[in-house]
């Protein structure tokens, strides 16, 4: 029984069946709730679909057209964006429309294809998130050891293995998916007809483990260790700043110990030729000291920690309901069908599809460097700012900062280094 039927039953109880006017009121009331439910579902699905397609398409365009953005992490982001687009095109329309019409009108072949690509897209998205978490763990926590395997060619091999594994493990979907008639109706729905209950239960437990529990645990541990390492880096930067201020104060007090009656004569600076002065200024500009204790660096690390926490929380929020429901269906199909038919299961699926919408926001658009890469890619809107943006991206690339969309293998290496004398 879904929400619409429940509200209709409540309205029927409150109405007097012996009075014709009340009966007409109850019927109109039930139709009103049904229309409202369908309208809300259509609006939410359309909004999530448009945001997901727009966000992931922009990610793909920026990463392909901008050569400076083709790093190890961004290669995984490209695979994630492609799988999220598959999730949009093969899941959302073929979930919403049959639920609204209460009939799968696309045929048996489309049923098998959509079921297959639904599973593949979910699998690739999950494995890509795990690969990104492990890559970032190696980049930040093990920067020297990860140099051996953190290359673009290795990333491409991992992505190829991810897609091949996903296509392989999801083969039961096209094999067992078929159109099944609804009870006392000529309509059909695309369902998986398992040979036995034991196989069905084993499959959904297997899915729960490899696509939810194990990836969630791996990401939680990886991002937890990353947050701990960044927190240590913050403490290190704060202590360095504090010791630097103490050295400055002690140096200034050393020259202020006089009695104040005599004026200490400073050394006269030697004049430099103009050519030497310009050469010195240019060399100073190139070899300027890089302060690891800057406020911007500390703020960037804190933002990274918050972002990692948000990633883990949203992963569990988006995927816990759908995997729980699938497991519930395998062990108690009748009760699950009674309580989750219609609007409830539709909104649970919508919550899982929301991950395709939030992934580009979390992994890409929250980063300053990706936003700059977006401006460089779409030059028609920012022709005046283009040289400045390109210079900033090149400068960040040269300094190896992590203000952008990637956490490379050289990121935060100063945290593991000993304090300067």
N, C-alpha and C positions, 0 to 999 in steps of 0.2 A: 504494500500500500504506500503510495507516494504522498507528498504534501497536498497535492491538489485533491486527491480522493479523500484524505483525512478532513480537509476543510469542508468538502462537499457533504461528508457524513455528519459533521457537526451542524452544518446548516440544515440538513434534513431532520435531525433530531429536534432542533429548535422550532421547526415549522410544524404546523398542524396538517396532517395529510387529508383531513376531512374538508378543509376549506380550499377552494380552488385558487383564490388569490394568493394564499400563502404558498401553495404548490408552485405556482408560476414564479413567485418571488424566489423560492429556493432553487428552481431550475436556472433562472437568470443569474442568481448569485454564484452557482457552481460554474456556469459558463464564463462569468466574469473572472473568477479566480484562475480558471484554465487559460484564458486569454492573457491575463497578467503574467502568469508563469511562463508561457511561451515567449512573450515579449521580452521579459527580463533575460531569459536564456539566450535569445537571439542577439540582444544588445551586448551582453557580456562576451559571448563567443566571437561576435564580430569585432569587438574592441580588442580582445586578446589576439585574435588572428591578425588584424592590421598592425598592431604594435610589434608582434613577433616577426612578421614578414618584413616590415620596414626596418626594424633594428638589425636583424640578421643579414638582410641584403646590404645595408650600409657597412656592416662589419666586413663582409666578403669583398665589397668594392674597395674599401680602404686598404685592406691587407693585400689585395692583389695589385692594385695600382701604385701603392707607395712602397718602393724598394727598401726604404729605411725601416719599415715596420715588419719586414720578413725575418723575425727572430724565432728562436726555438719555441718559446711560449706562444707566440702569435700563430705559429703553424698549428698547434693544438687548438687554438681559438678558432682558426679557420675550419677545422674539422668539426668542432662543436657547433659553429654557425650553420654548416651544411646539414648536419643531423637535426638541428632544431628547425630548419626550414622543412625538412622531410616530415618532422613531427606535425608541423602546421598543415601541410597540404594533404597528408595521408591520414591524419587523425581527426582534426577538428571538423571538417565538413562531413565525414563519414560517421561521426559520432552524433553530431547535432541533428542532421536531417532525418536519419532513421528514428531518432527518439521523438522528434516532433511529429513525423508522419505515422509513427508506429508501424513502419514497413521499410524494409531495405529494398529500394527500387533500382539498384544499380546492377544487379545480376550476380550470378555465382562466381564468375571470373574476377570481377572487381572485388568481391568479398574475399577471395583468397589473396589477391595482390595487396589490398589495403591492410589486411591482417598481418601479412608478412612484413611490409614496410613499417607498419606501426611498431612491431617488435624490434626491428632492426634500428629504427631511429631512436627509440628509448634506450636500447643497449649501447649504441655508439655515443649518445649524449652522456650516459652514466660513465662509461669507460673513459671518455675524454675528460670529464671532470676529475676522475681519479688520476689520469696521466698528468693533468695540470698541477694537481696537488703534490704529486711525487716530484715533478720537475722543479717546482718552486721550493720544495723541501731541500732537494739537492743543491739548488742555486744559492740558498741562504744559509742552510745549516752545514752543508758539506761542499763549500765552493771549490776547494782544491781537488777533492776526489772526483767531483762531478765533471771536471773538464774532459775526462776521457770519453764519456758517453753523451755529454750534452752538446750534440751537434745537430745540424739541420738534417743530415742524412739519417741519423739515428731516429730523429723525431718522425721523419717520413716512414721509416720502417715500422715504428710503433703504431702509427696511424693506419698503415696498410694492414697490419696484424689485427688491429682493433676492428676494422670493417670486415675483414675475412672471418674473424671469430663471431661477430654479430650475425652475419649472414648464415653461418653454419649452425649456431645454436638455436636460431629462430626457424629452422626448417619445419618443426611440427605445425606451425601456424598454417602455411599453405596446404599441408597434407590433410589436416583434420578440419579446416574451416569449411563450412557449408551453410546453405540457407535452410533454416528450420522453420516450419510453420508455427505461428502462434496458436495458443489454445483457443478453439472455437472461432477461428478466423481464417480468412484466405490470405492474410498478410504473412510475410516471411521476415525473419531477422537473421543477420549474419552471426552465427555462433560456432564455437569449437565443439565438435562432437568427438569426445575422447572415447577410446575403446573400453575403458573401465575407470571406475572411481579411483583405484589405486594409482593409475598412471596420471590422472588429473591432479590428485593431491601431491604426488611426487613432483610434477612439473611446476606447480605453483610454489611449493616449498623451495625448489631449485631456483626459481625466479626471485623469490624473496631473499634468498641468500646472496646470489651473485649480482643482482641489480639493485639491492637496497641495503641489506645489513652490512655485508662486507665492504662495499664502497663507502657507506656512511662511516663505518669504523675507521677505515684507512684515511679518509679525508679529515675526520676529527683528530686522529693522532698526528697526521702530518701538519695540519694547520695549528694544532696546539703546540707542537714543537717549534714551528716557525714563529708563533706569537711569543713563545718563551725566549727564543733567540733575539727577536726584535726588542723585547722588553729589556733583555740584558744590554743590547746596544744602546737603548735609551739611557739606562743607568750609567753606562760607560761614558756617553756623551755629556751627561749632566756632571759627572765627576771630573771630566776633562775641563769643562767650562769653569767649574768651581776652582780647580787647581790653577787654571790660567789666570783667573781673577786674583787669586792669592799671590801668585808670582808677580803680577803687575803691581799690586798694592805694596808688596815687600820691596820691590825695586824703586817705586816712587818714594817710599818712606826712607830709603837708604840715602837719597839725595836731599831729603828735607830734615836731616839731623843737625844742621848748622844752627848757630845762635841767632841768625836773622840779621846780623849787623853787617855782614859782608856779602857782596853780590858776586856770585860765582860766574866767572867769565866763560862763556861757551866757546867751543872750537869754531873757528871760521871755516865755513864750507868752501871747498875748492870749486872754482868755476870749471865747467865742462864745455868742451866744444859742442856745437849744435848737433853734429852727426853722431857723436857718442851718446848724447842725451836722448836722441830719437831711437838709437839702437837699444839703449838700456830700457826705454819705456816700452818698446815693442817686445823685448825679451821678458820684461816683467809681466806684460799682458798675456804672453803665452804660458809662462811658467808661474802664474799667480798661485798663491797658496790656496789649497782647498780645505775649507773649514768643515770638519765633520761634526762640529759642535754647534752648528747654526740652528736657529729656531726653525727654519724651513725643513731641515733634515729631520728634526725631532717630530715635527708635525706630520711629515710624510710617513714616518714609521708608525705613528699612532693611527693614522688613517688606514694603513695597511692592516694593522691588527683588527680594527673595527670591521674592515671589509671581509677579512677571513672569518670572523665570527658570523657575520651576516650570511656568508656563503653556506656554512654548515647548517645554520638555522633554517634558511629557506629551502635547502635540499630536503630536510626532514619534513618541513611543513608541506611542500608540494607533493612529495611522493609517499608519505606514510599512509594517507587514506586509501589510495588506489591499490597499493600492495596489500594492505590489510583486508580490503574488500575482496580482492581476488583470492586470497587465502581462505577467507570466510566462506566464499562461494564454493570452494573445493570441498569443504568439510560439512557445510550445512546449506545446500543449494536452495531448499524450499524456503527457509526463513529469510535468507539473503534476497531471494527473488521477491518475496512478499514486501520487504521493507525498503528495498533499494531500487525498485523499478520506476522509471520515469525521471522526474526532476532530481531526486537525490543522487543517483548514479551519474546523471549528466553534469551536475555541479562538482562532483568528486573528480570526474575526468577533466573538467575545466580547470580545477585547481592544479592537477598534474601538468596540464598544457601551459599553465602560467610560467613554468620553468623556462620554456622557450622564449618567453617575453622578458624575464628578469635576467637571464644569463648575459645578453649583450649589455644591459645596464650595469651589472655588477662587474663584469670582466673587462669591459672596454670603456664605456662612457663615463665611468667614475674616475678615469685616469686622465690627467692633464695632457700627457703626451699623445694619447689616442685622439683626444679632441683636436690637438694641433695637427695630427696626421689627417683628420677629417677635413680641416680647413685647407690643408695643402692639396688634398685630393680634389675637392670641389672648389677650384680656383675661380670659378665664375662669380662667386659671391664675395670673395675676399682678395681681389687682385692687389689692392693697396697694401694689405698686411702680409701678403705672401712671402716676400723676402725676409721679413722679420721672423715669421713663424718657422721658415726653413732654417734660419740661422739658430733659432732657439733649439730646434730638434737636433741639429748637428752638434750644438754645444753640449746638450744633455747626453748625446750619444758618446761624445768624446770623454766626458767626465764620468760616465758609467753610473749616472744616478738612476734611481728607481722611481722617478716621478711619473713615469709613463705606464704603458699597458703591459710591460714585461718586467719580470724579475730575473735578470740574466745571471749567468754563473759568476760574474764579477761583482754582484750586488752585495752590499753590506760586508765586504771583506774586511773593512776596517774594524768591525766589531770583534773579530778573532785575533787581531793584531795586538801586540803589546803596546802599552802606553808610551808615547814619545818621551824622551828625556827632558 
